[in-house]
Amino acid sequence: MKADASILVRKASYGWRYSSMLLICLLGITHTATAAIPESPQLSYQARGVDISISWTDVSEATGYTLYYAPKPYMGSEAIGSFALPTDTHSVSYTLWENAAYYIAITASNDEGESAYSNVETFMLNSASSEAGFEATDWTEDTHSKSAEPNFAEVFDDTKVKRLDFVVTAERWQSMLDDMTAKYGEFGQRSSGNGLLDTEDPIFVPAEVFYNGQQWYRVGIRFKGNSSLQSSWQQGTLKLSFKLDFDEYEDDYPQIKNQRFYGFKKFSLKNNYDDKSFLREKVASDVFKEAGLAVSHTAFYALYVDHGNGPQYFGLYTLVEEVDGAVLDTQFVNDNGNLYKPEEGGANFVEGAFSEENFEKKNNEDEADWSDIQALFAALHDDTATTDPETWRTHLEAVFDVDVFLKYLAVNSIIQNWDTYGKMPHNYYLYNNPATSKLTWIPWDNNEALQEGKMGGTLAMDFSNLQSDDWPLIGKLYADEFYKARYDDYLLEVISGAFATDKVQALYDTYSALIADYATTELSGYSFLAGANDFYVAVDELKQHAESRAEMVSAYLSGTLSPSVATPTGGIRPPQ
């Protein structure tokens, strides 16, 4: 890794408790303590609008004072400046500009030398009168405009770990934390009840986002997640997932109307919860994509958040493309079809369980029409499934892309994701593909994949442990001889291609080498690792998992698995 000043910032600025040491390192200044060199002054400041007043304590023996400053986020040692302060006063005032943001420190000096640095402070100026009147000076057509095509090569580069900076005012950050406290209780404390709390999404606040020296303005950010968000918060881990919406606040700030990030409107920034390898979300998405399924693109990012005390390393994240955005625009003919995010209740497709509230519409909300979902319920549960299977398949395939679902099912069975349909009624989308007028399955949220799983583990490859009455999309399709044969074909195709053992193990090697420095230097309180070794052990376990899944597919297809039998819990006996 290149040892330049930016690396010093990334490693030394973890928590600005090291701020003075950081500026010393950056400026290359050291002091040999002698009695004649002045003590360090104490710095304080007050900011109001775009005006800032800086004060410092009088130091005996000092004949001069120097103010050192650097813009934030840090842009390199060449951006650090200094100037002499007046000697006849111990305070100065300046009028700057909206969003001026700096680190500042003061030294005292005399003929014998210069003191060590004072306390390092950081500020960002916001003027109530100019809050809505700022100029988006970094705006370009390619980087910020809605007219730009999504730049996948820039945003989702598999060969680099890129950096994002969030700058949010202390007040807005505190409002985010207060909202989390109201939802989940005090940070670091488990709730008195058991299980997942039923809460609304966390609040959005506007923040500045910086990437490659450019600013995106008043971007909507909020914490995101379900059980992972609650668990992280209650465990006292501030490495929380975020959702970003680049024009969330366009009504408040007309300057950012239709603001995009290289053509993208929304992202999820996943914290890799409970994944010590940091690879599951990324590799699962890669495998689905390699298998030919519509799925979100992903990439690794190092996240820094400045909420009033300088940039804090929040850890290594996975950036995930939102389905209700470029996925529809670029992987389907258009985004005009109904997009649903099923959740709980009828999301398991049990007969008679349909409810509009369980199939949230992510677009076309003004059209109160769920007829496509209702048609799928009707076709799936039609009596012809047993009396006339050919007719049943014809009617089902008229409203549902069964082939896509069976391929998804094969991939999911191989990679083992327990936190989705078949065990949990969530973590998938349904899109009414305008090209076919069929509901099409889109996988989502794969951080729990590539392991045996929790909650009783993942489904068996032959679904012998499936509660078939509770998950009829799997139960009815696997019980049909024609669909079972197609599922088997896809298992062979995927294990020979998208999840071939050598191929996926090489992917683990490539990605783990790419992210190791970022993963193993996460800070306590911002990591799910107990130590660096956890990361390397987790990667080795993934490589072993790849071998075991190839062996499982071979045993299943050769018929050497223990035979599937009907069980008291509703398991499936496949057709003989």
Long-range contacts (C-beta under 8 A, 24 or more apart in sequence): 1-517, 5-74, 5-76, 5-77, 6-74, 6-76, 9-74, 9-311, 10-302, 10-313, 11-521, 13-74, 13-310, 13-311, 13-312, 13-313, 14-312, 14-313, 14-521, 14-523, 15-312, 15-523, 16-120, 16-122, 16-309, 16-310, 16-312, 19-103, 19-105, 19-119, 19-120, 19-310, 20-105, 20-116, 20-117, 20-118, 20-119, 20-120, 22-120, 23-68, 23-70, 23-80, 23-103, 23-105, 23-117, 23-120, 24-116, 24-117, 26-70, 26-77, 26-80, 27-68, 27-77, 27-80, 29-114, 31-113, 31-114, 31-115, 31-116, 34-112, 34-113, 36-61, 36-110, 36-112, 36-113, 37-110, 37-112, 37-113, 37-114, 37-115, 38-62, 38-108, 38-109, 38-110, 38-115, 39-108, 39-115, 40-107, 40-108, 40-115, 40-116, 40-117, 40-118, 41-65, 41-106, 41-107, 41-108, 41-115, 41-118, 42-118, 42-119, 43-104, 43-105, 43-106, 43-118, 43-119, 43-121, 44-121, 45-104, 45-121, 45-123, 47-123, 47-125, 49-125, 49-126, 49-127, 49-128, 49-129, 49-130, 50-95, 50-96, 50-97, 50-98, 50-100, 50-125, 50-127, 50-130, 51-93, 51-94, 51-95, 51-96, 51-125, 52-93, 52-94, 52-96, 52-100, 52-123, 52-125, 53-91, 53-92, 53-93, 54-91, 54-92, 54-93, 54-94, 54-104, 54-106, 55-90, 55-91, 56-85, 56-90, 56-91, 56-106, 56-118, 57-90, 58-90, 59-108, 59-115, 61-110, 62-108, 62-109, 62-110, 62-115, 63-87, 63-109, 63-110, 63-111, 64-108, 64-109, 64-110, 65-106, 65-107, 65-108, 65-109, 66-106, 66-107, 66-109, 66-114, 67-104, 67-105, 67-106, 68-104, 68-105, 68-106, 68-107, 68-117, 69-102, 69-103, 69-104, 70-102, 70-103, 71-101, 71-102, 71-103, 72-101, 72-102, 72-103, 72-122, 72-124, 72-167, 72-306, 72-310, 72-311, 73-165, 73-167, 73-210, 73-304, 73-306, 73-311, 74-103, 74-311, 75-213, 96-125, 97-125, 98-125, 98-126, 98-127, 98-130, 98-131, 98-133, 98-134, 99-124, 99-125, 99-126, 99-134, 99-208, 100-124, 100-125, 101-125, 101-167, 101-306, 103-310, 120-310, 122-306, 122-308, 122-309, 122-310, 124-167, 124-169, 124-306, 124-308, 126-169, 132-252, 132-253, 132-254, 134-217, 134-253, 134-255, 135-255, 136-217, 136-255, 136-256, 137-215, 138-214, 138-215, 138-216, 138-217, 139-217, 139-255, 142-262, 143-214, 143-261, 143-262, 144-216, 144-259, 144-260, 144-261, 145-258, 145-260, 146-258, 146-259, 146-260, 146-263, 146-265, 148-260, 148-262, 148-263, 149-263, 150-262, 150-263, 150-264, 150-326, 150-329, 150-330, 151-262, 151-263, 152-297, 154-262, 155-261, 155-262, 155-264, 155-297, 155-299, 155-319, 156-297, 156-298, 156-299, 156-319, 156-321, 157-299, 158-299, 158-511, 159-514, 160-300, 160-514, 161-300, 161-301, 161-302, 161-316, 161-514, 161-515, 161-518, 162-211, 162-299, 162-300, 162-301, 162-302, 163-211, 163-301, 163-302, 163-303, 163-304, 164-209, 164-210, 164-211, 164-269, 164-301, 164-302, 164-303, 164-304, 164-319, 165-209, 165-210, 165-211, 165-303, 165-304, 165-305, 165-306, 165-311, 166-207, 166-208, 166-209, 166-210, 166-221, 166-242, 166-303, 166-304, 166-305, 166-306, 167-207, 167-208, 167-209, 167-210, 167-306, 168-205, 168-206, 168-207, 168-208, 168-221, 168-305, 168-306, 168-307, 169-307, 169-308, 170-307, 170-308, 172-205, 172-206, 172-207, 172-307, 173-205, 173-307, 173-308, 175-203, 175-205, 176-202, 176-203, 176-205, 176-222, 176-223, 179-203, 180-223, 180-233, 184-229, 184-230, 184-233, 184-234, 185-234, 187-233, 187-234, 187-236, 187-238, 188-234, 188-235, 188-236, 189-234, 190-234, 191-234, 196-226, 196-227, 196-230, 197-230, 202-229, 204-245, 204-248, 204-249, 206-248, 206-249, 206-252, 206-253, 209-244, 209-246, 209-261, 211-261, 216-246, 216-259, 216-261, 217-253, 217-255, 217-256, 217-259, 218-249, 218-252, 218-253, 218-256, 219-244, 219-245, 219-246, 219-248, 219-249, 219-259, 220-244, 220-245, 220-246, 220-247, 220-248, 220-249, 221-245, 224-268, 225-271, 225-273, 226-426, 228-271, 228-273, 228-274, 228-447, 231-273, 231-274, 232-271, 232-273, 236-525, 237-525, 237-526, 237-527, 237-528, 238-314, 238-525, 238-526, 239-271, 239-314, 239-315, 239-522, 239-525, 239-526, 239-527, 239-528, 240-271, 241-268, 241-269, 241-270, 241-271, 241-273, 241-317, 242-268, 242-269, 242-303, 242-317, 243-267, 243-268, 243-269, 244-268, 244-269, 263-326, 264-321, 264-322, 264-325, 264-326, 265-322, 265-325, 265-326, 266-322, 266-324, 266-325, 267-319, 267-320, 267-321, 267-322, 268-319, 268-320, 268-322, 269-301, 269-303, 269-317, 269-318, 269-319, 269-320, 270-317, 270-318, 270-319, 270-320, 270-447, 271-315, 271-317, 272-316, 272-317, 272-318, 272-447, 272-528, 273-447, 273-528, 274-447, 274-448, 274-528, 275-447, 275-528, 275-538, 276-528, 276-529, 276-534, 276-535, 276-537, 276-538, 277-508, 277-512, 277-535, 277-538, 277-539, 277-541, 277-542, 278-316, 278-318, 278-515, 278-519, 278-535, 279-450, 279-508, 279-511, 279-512, 279-515, 279-538, 279-539, 279-542, 280-446, 280-447, 280-448, 280-449, 280-450, 280-451, 280-542, 281-318, 281-320, 281-445, 281-446, 281-447, 281-449, 282-318, 282-511, 283-450, 283-504, 283-507, 283-508, 283-511, 283-542, 284-415, 284-417, 284-443, 284-446, 284-449, 284-450, 285-320, 285-446, 286-507, 287-411, 287-415, 287-494, 287-498, 287-499, 287-504, 288-408, 288-411, 288-443, 288-446, 288-498, 290-497, 290-498, 291-407, 291-411, 291-493, 291-494, 291-497, 291-498, 292-407, 293-404, 293-407, 293-408, 293-411, 293-442, 293-443, 294-327, 294-331, 294-332, 294-404, 294-431, 294-440, 294-442, 295-327, 295-442, 295-443, 296-320, 296-321, 296-322, 296-323, 296-327, 296-444, 297-321, 300-511, 300-514, 300-515, 300-518, 302-518, 312-526, 313-521, 313-522, 313-523, 313-526, 314-526, 315-518, 315-522, 315-523, 315-526, 315-527, 316-515, 316-518, 316-519, 316-522, 318-447, 323-362, 323-429, 323-431, 323-442, 323-444, 324-362, 324-363, 327-442, 328-431, 332-431, 332-433, 332-434, 332-435, 333-433, 333-434, 333-435, 334-434, 335-363, 336-434, 337-431, 337-432, 337-433, 337-434, 338-363, 338-364, 338-367, 338-369, 338-372, 338-431, 338-432, 339-363, 339-364, 339-429, 339-430, 339-431, 339-432, 340-373, 340-429, 340-430, 340-431, 341-429, 341-444, 342-425, 342-426, 342-428, 342-429, 342-430, 343-425, 343-426, 344-425, 344-426, 345-425, 347-421, 347-425, 347-426, 348-421, 348-425, 348-470, 348-471, 348-472, 349-376, 349-377, 349-380, 349-471, 349-472, 349-473, 350-469, 350-470, 350-472, 351-377, 351-380, 351-381, 351-472, 358-425, 359-430, 362-429, 372-399, 372-432, 372-439, 373-430, 373-439, 375-399, 376-400, 376-439, 380-472, 380-473, 380-476, 381-472, 385-476, 385-480, 389-480, 389-481, 389-482, 392-480, 393-480, 393-482, 393-483, 397-438, 398-438, 399-437, 399-438, 399-439, 400-438, 400-439, 401-433, 401-436, 401-438, 401-439, 401-440, 401-441, 402-477, 402-483, 403-486, 404-440, 404-441, 405-441, 405-473, 405-477, 406-477, 406-483, 406-486, 406-487, 406-490, 407-490, 407-494, 408-441, 408-443, 409-474, 409-477, 409-487, 409-490, 410-487, 410-490, 410-491, 410-493, 410-494, 411-443, 411-490, 411-494, 411-498, 411-499, 412-443, 412-449, 413-459, 413-461, 413-491, 414-461, 414-491, 414-494, 414-495, 414-499, 414-549, 414-552, 414-553, 415-446, 415-449, 415-450, 415-499, 415-549, 416-449, 416-450, 416-451, 416-452, 416-453, 416-458, 416-545, 416-549, 417-443, 417-446, 417-448, 417-449, 417-450, 417-453, 417-458, 418-448, 418-452, 418-453, 418-454, 418-455, 418-456, 418-457, 418-458, 418-459, 419-445, 419-447, 419-448, 419-449, 419-453, 419-454, 420-444, 420-445, 421-471, 421-473, 421-474, 422-459, 422-463, 422-466, 422-471, 422-474, 423-453, 423-455, 423-456, 423-458, 423-459, 424-455, 450-542, 450-545, 451-541, 451-545, 460-564, 461-491, 461-552, 461-553, 461-556, 461-561, 462-556, 462-561, 462-564, 462-572, 462-574, 463-564, 463-571, 463-572, 464-562, 464-564, 464-565, 464-567, 464-571, 464-572, 465-567, 465-569, 465-571, 466-570, 466-571, 466-572, 467-569, 467-570, 468-570, 468-571, 468-572, 469-570, 470-570, 475-570, 475-572, 478-572, 478-574, 479-572, 479-574, 479-575, 480-575, 481-575, 484-574, 484-575, 488-557, 491-553, 491-556, 491-557, 492-553, 492-557, 495-549, 495-550, 495-553, 499-546, 499-549, 499-550, 500-550, 501-546, 501-547, 501-550, 504-546, 505-543, 505-546, 505-547, 508-539, 508-542, 508-543, 508-546, 512-536, 512-539
